[in-house]
């Protein structure tokens, strides 16, 4: 299901064209909330809910970066949500996967910034700050490494992120493969906005939950196993 089909299907299900709504601002001005903006919000809320419920490989990506000698901090990508894995690559091309620890563990294990070597641990440190005076806190996270890198090492980070929304991409993996979850998730948001009948919302919620069971079977099950390692899926026969 592409964006245009999803957009029209939502309007058809709830039988609402969502006419432009006007909201008053604190400064006395008005903001118009158009039909497209309302439905786009419902879709994006549904996408966010689904992506935070099932760990599809489609919401993972990888990026490479470089450490700086004598600097134990490493910036995260702008679209970073959570770490899947992090590895340091030495001069011979060997991968050394880092272990995720707390900041206090790294501070305790390597109390001096001059304790250098190839990093073995990492922790999510917190928002990155600029070099301005005074420093400005940004919306991006940074990592702390232990020990402090003694050289410029390549780092390969696999991480979770929000893929581009179907609202702007027109077609997405989620829309192509689990349009039922996306549709009913958006319908829940739309009908809640409309303050619709509880029994209709309950029906949409039931259909959404059924779609999510299948989605989790794929994302958290089938895509994490193979017949050689885990054997084929079997059902007990009485």
Buried (B, 14 or more C-beta within 10 A) or exposed (E): BBBEEBBEBBBEBBEBEBEEEEEEEEEEEEEEBEBEBBBBBBBBBBBEBBBEBBBBEBBBBEBEBEBEEEEBBBEBBEBBBEBBBBBBBEEEEEEEEBEEBEBEBBEEEBEEEEEBEBBBBBBBBEEBBEEEEEEEEEEBBBBBBBBBBBBEBBBBBEBBBEBEBBBEEEEBBBBEBBBBBBBBBBBBBBBBBBEBEEEBBEBBBEBBEEBBEEBBEBBEEEBEEEEEEEEEEEEEEE
